[in-house]
Amino acid sequence: MTEVAFYAPMKAPTHPVPSGDRTMGRAVLKALAHGGLRATLVSTLQTRDKAGDAGVQARLFASAEAEASRLIAEGRTAGWRAWITYHSYYKAPDLLGPKVSAALHIPYLQIEGTRARKRLDGPWAAFADAAEQASDAAAAIFHLTARDAEALRAYAPPRQRILHLRPFLDRTELPPLGPRMGPMLSVGMLRYGDKFASYQLIADTLRLLQTPVWQIVIAGDGPALAAVASMMQDFGDRVHLRGSLSAPQMAAAYQDASLLFWPGVNEAFGMSYLEAQAAGLPVVAQDRPGVRDVLAPGTYPAPEDGPTALSTAIDALLAEPTARLAKGEAARAHVAQSHLLPTASASLCGTIAELIA
């Protein structure tokens, strides 16, 4: 079996805190295995600097130097044929893959590598430069969204492959269908920033609903729990904060829900959209870059239309159960066609095979 190295500088697939980034990293590992590659997580060095701290970056550069030396020796022994990095960007650049790959004379690939040249000035300048150098070193970069593809193609060095890998679920088949007649469902970590902005938009939307009877389950946990709970207290027992759910509990929540409601403020793309659609749920979300890359074809409210457009969309779905279920079936078919593991595995492993031939 072909041995390849795998690394995720933002968050390792073994990280204890759940997130979309961890979920996607695990999915990539499964896709590689599905295609006959033995992918080994070779380092858990997390290079993320979320604050733009020069001291933190200097320490991480030093740690990466020592780690790269160790990995070069390990790679020679293990016989790695390629190095694959998931999610290198200016706040968490890949400081290992280019150096190790060059020393071992093996192809270097990125999945969801991004470019942000406007960050070459400012507090992340050193890290942004490292991310650019890593992108330049890649023989191939797989982009997950159309937005990422624009910068990758604009600054790609000669002969670099820029390829589309659709975000995908780490499953070969769709999950079983449930009744899908229960409360609405929102899925997202309860943290400040963009996630909190989505929860604020949810609260504003719920106040405008004309449907006389509705309920919503919120699945997620995090430091903004108390603030979100306070935001939702006016709705009484119509809002159910369920906290962080296990995989079986999450699957049951999707099977029971009537629809997924998540506005998607500045989401990269959002794994919950794929999970919900696979379970046969229609999605109420805003038409945003990244989000639109995973949603089934249809009409979604523009961000500038605010909570009024979102409430109108929800009211329409809840008023017509037959149409709502039909829209969910179309979303399920969309995931089956484009966003399951076999399709992703063929894209990834086919390119790797060509590069190591």
C-alpha positions in Angstrom: 0.0 0.0 0.0 1.3 3.5 -0.9 2.5 5.4 2.2 1.7 9.2 2.3 2.1 11.8 5.0 -0.8 13.8 6.2 -0.8 17.0 8.3 -3.3 19.6 9.4 -1.6 22.8 10.8 -4.9 24.4 11.8 -6.3 21.5 13.9 -5.3 17.9 13.8 -8.0 15.3 13.2 -7.2 13.9 16.7 -7.9 17.3 18.4 -10.4 16.9 21.3 -12.5 19.9 20.4 -15.1 19.2 17.6 -15.3 21.6 14.7 -16.0 21.6 11.0 -12.2 21.7 10.4 -11.6 18.6 12.4 -14.6 16.8 10.7 -13.2 17.7 7.3 -9.7 16.5 8.2 -11.0 13.2 9.3 -13.0 12.9 6.1 -9.9 13.5 4.0 -8.1 10.7 5.8 -11.0 8.3 5.1 -11.1 9.4 1.4 -7.4 8.7 1.1 -7.8 5.2 2.7 -10.9 4.5 0.5 -8.6 5.1 -2.5 -6.0 2.6 -1.3 -3.5 5.0 0.3 -2.1 4.6 3.8 -2.2 8.1 5.1 -0.4 8.7 8.4 -1.0 11.7 10.6 2.7 12.6 11.0 2.5 15.6 13.3 0.1 17.4 15.6 2.0 20.6 15.7 -0.7 23.3 15.7 0.7 26.5 14.1 -2.4 28.7 14.6 -1.8 32.2 15.8 -5.3 33.7 16.1 -4.1 37.1 17.6 -1.3 38.1 15.2 1.4 37.8 18.0 5.0 38.1 16.7 6.3 36.2 19.7 3.9 33.3 19.2 4.9 33.1 15.5 8.6 33.1 16.3 8.1 30.3 18.8 6.1 28.3 16.2 8.8 28.8 13.5 11.4 27.4 16.0 9.2 24.4 16.9 8.6 23.7 13.2 12.3 23.7 12.5 12.9 20.9 15.0 9.8 19.0 14.0 10.8 19.1 10.3 14.2 17.6 11.1 12.5 14.8 12.9 10.0 14.2 10.1 12.6 14.1 7.4 14.3 11.2 9.1 10.9 9.5 9.8 9.8 9.9 6.2 13.0 8.3 4.8 12.4 5.3 7.1 8.7 5.0 6.3 9.0 5.5 2.6 6.4 8.3 2.2 5.5 8.9 -1.5 3.7 12.2 -1.1 2.9 14.8 1.6 -0.7 16.1 1.9 -1.6 19.1 4.0 -5.1 20.1 4.9 -6.0 23.7 5.5 -2.9 26.0 5.4 -3.7 29.7 5.6 -2.2 32.9 7.0 -3.2 32.2 10.6 -2.1 28.6 10.5 0.5 28.1 7.7 2.1 24.8 6.9 5.6 25.2 8.2 6.5 21.5 7.7 5.3 20.1 4.4 7.3 22.1 1.9 10.6 21.5 3.8 10.1 17.8 4.4 8.8 17.2 0.9 11.8 19.0 -0.7 14.2 17.0 1.4 12.5 13.7 0.5 12.0 14.6 -3.1 8.3 13.8 -3.0 5.2 15.6 -4.3 3.7 18.2 -1.9 -0.1 18.7 -2.1 -2.5 21.0 -0.3 -6.2 20.6 0.3 -8.1 23.8 1.1 -4.9 25.8 0.9 -5.8 29.5 0.6 -4.0 32.7 -0.4 -4.4 36.1 1.4 -1.8 38.5 0.0 -3.4 41.4 1.7 -2.1 39.9 5.0 1.6 40.2 3.8 1.5 43.5 5.7 0.4 43.7 9.3 0.6 41.4 12.4 0.4 38.2 10.4 3.0 39.2 7.8 5.5 36.5 8.6 2.9 33.8 8.7 1.2 35.1 5.6 4.5 34.9 3.8 5.0 31.4 5.0 1.6 30.4 3.8 2.3 31.9 0.4 5.6 30.1 0.1 3.8 26.8 1.0 1.2 27.4 -1.6 4.0 28.2 -4.2 5.7 24.8 -3.3 2.6 22.7 -3.9 2.4 20.6 -7.0 -1.4 20.6 -6.7 -3.9 22.5 -4.5 -7.4 21.4 -4.1 -9.9 24.2 -3.5 -13.2 23.5 -1.8 -15.0 26.7 -2.7 -15.2 29.0 -5.8 -14.0 31.9 -3.7 -10.8 30.2 -2.8 -10.1 29.2 -6.4 -10.0 32.8 -7.6 -6.8 33.8 -5.6 -5.2 30.4 -6.1 -5.5 30.7 -9.9 -4.4 34.3 -9.9 -1.1 33.6 -8.2 -0.4 30.0 -9.2 3.2 29.3 -10.3 3.7 27.6 -13.7 2.6 24.0 -13.9 0.8 24.0 -10.5 -2.5 22.2 -10.6 -5.6 24.0 -9.2 -8.3 21.4 -8.7 -11.8 21.4 -7.4 -12.6 19.1 -4.4 -16.2 19.5 -3.3 -16.7 19.4 0.5 -17.9 16.0 1.3 -19.2 13.7 4.1 -17.0 10.7 5.2 -19.6 8.2 4.2 -20.2 6.1 1.1 -24.0 6.0 1.4 -26.7 8.4 2.6 -28.1 8.0 6.1 -31.6 6.5 6.6 -34.5 8.9 6.4 -36.4 9.9 9.5 -39.9 11.4 9.9 -38.6 15.0 9.4 -41.7 16.4 11.1 -40.2 17.8 14.3 -38.8 21.2 15.3 -36.4 23.3 13.2 -32.7 22.6 13.9 -29.7 24.9 14.1 -26.2 23.5 14.4 -23.2 25.6 15.3 -20.6 26.2 18.0 -21.6 28.8 20.6 -18.7 31.2 20.3 -18.3 34.9 19.8 -17.6 36.3 16.3 -19.2 35.0 13.2 -21.0 32.1 14.9 -22.6 34.6 17.4 -23.6 36.8 14.5 -25.5 33.9 13.1 -27.2 33.3 16.4 -28.2 36.9 16.6 -29.7 36.7 13.1 -31.6 33.5 14.1 -33.1 35.3 17.1 -34.1 38.3 14.9 -35.7 35.9 12.4 -37.6 34.0 15.0 -39.3 37.2 16.2 -40.7 37.8 12.7 -42.2 34.3 12.1 -45.9 34.3 11.2 -46.3 30.6 11.7 -48.4 30.2 14.9 -46.7 27.1 16.2 -43.0 26.5 15.9 -40.0 25.1 17.8 -36.3 25.0 17.3 -33.5 22.9 18.6 -30.0 24.4 18.9 -27.2 21.9 18.9 -23.9 23.3 20.0 -21.8 24.4 22.9 -19.1 27.0 23.7 -18.1 30.1 25.5 -21.1 32.1 24.3 -23.7 29.6 25.7 -25.0 32.0 28.4 -25.2 34.9 25.9 -27.1 32.8 23.4 -29.4 31.5 26.1 -30.1 35.0 27.2 -30.8 36.0 23.6 -33.4 33.2 23.3 -35.1 33.6 26.6 -38.0 35.6 25.2 -39.1 32.6 23.2 -39.7 30.4 26.3 -40.0 26.7 25.6 -40.0 27.1 21.9 -36.2 27.1 21.9 -34.3 24.1 23.1 -30.6 24.4 23.8 -29.3 20.9 23.6 -25.6 21.5 24.0 -23.0 19.4 22.2 -24.5 16.2 20.9 -22.8 12.8 20.2 -22.8 11.5 16.7 -25.8 9.2 17.3 -27.7 12.0 19.0 -26.8 14.4 16.1 -28.0 11.8 13.6 -31.3 11.5 15.4 -31.7 15.3 15.6 -31.3 15.5 11.8 -33.8 12.6 11.2 -36.4 14.3 13.4 -36.0 17.9 12.3 -38.3 19.7 9.8 -35.5 21.9 8.4 -32.1 23.2 9.1 -31.9 27.0 9.8 -28.4 28.4 9.9 -27.7 31.8 8.3 -24.0 31.0 7.7 -22.4 34.4 8.5 -18.8 34.1 7.0 -18.8 30.3 7.0 -16.1 28.7 5.0 -18.8 26.3 3.7 -20.3 24.5 6.7 -20.4 20.7 7.2 -23.8 20.9 8.9 -25.4 21.9 5.6 -24.2 18.7 4.0 -25.2 16.5 7.0 -28.7 18.1 7.1 -29.2 17.7 3.3 -28.0 14.1 3.4 -30.7 13.5 6.0 -33.4 15.0 3.6 -33.7 18.4 5.2 -34.2 21.6 3.3 -31.9 24.4 4.4 -32.7 28.0 5.2 -29.5 30.0 4.8 -28.2 33.1 3.3 -26.7 33.1 -0.2 -23.1 33.6 0.8 -19.7 32.7 -0.7 -18.7 29.2 0.5 -22.2 28.4 1.7 -23.5 28.4 -1.8 -20.8 25.8 -2.7 -22.6 23.1 -0.7 -26.3 24.0 -0.9 -28.6 22.3 -3.3 -29.7 24.4 -6.3 -32.4 26.9 -5.3 -33.1 30.4 -4.2 -31.6 31.6 -0.9 -32.0 35.1 0.7 -29.3 37.6 0.1 -27.5 38.8 3.3 -28.7 42.4 2.7 -32.3 41.2 2.8 -31.8 40.4 6.5 -34.1 38.5 8.9 -37.3 39.4 7.0 -36.3 37.3 4.0 -35.2 34.4 6.3 -38.5 34.4 8.2 -40.5 34.4 4.9 -38.5 31.4 3.7 -39.2 29.5 7.0 -42.9 30.4 7.0 -43.3 29.1 3.5 -41.6 25.7 4.3 -43.5 25.2 7.5 -46.8 26.0 5.9 -46.4 23.4 3.1 -45.2 20.0 4.5 -45.4 18.3 1.2 -43.3 20.9 -0.6 -40.9 21.0 2.3 -40.3 17.3 2.1 -39.9 17.4 -1.6 -37.3 20.2 -1.3 -35.5 18.0 1.3 -35.5 15.1 -1.1 -33.9 17.3 -3.8 -31.2 18.3 -1.3 -30.5 14.7 -0.4 -30.1 13.8 -4.1 -27.7 16.7 -4.5 -25.4 15.4 -1.7 -25.6 11.8 -3.1 -24.4 13.1 -6.5 -21.6 15.4 -5.5 -20.7 15.3 -1.8 -20.0 11.7 -0.6 -16.7 10.0 0.0 -16.3 7.9 -3.2 -16.5 11.0 -5.4 -13.9 12.9 -3.3 -11.7 9.8 -3.0 -11.5 9.5 -6.8 -10.5 13.1 -7.2 -7.9 13.0 -4.6 -6.3 9.7 -5.2 -6.4 10.0 -9.0 -4.3 13.1 -8.8 -1.9 11.7 -6.2 -1.4 8.6 -8.4 -0.5 10.8 -11.3 2.1 12.8 -9.3 3.9 9.8 -7.8 3.9 7.7 -11.0 
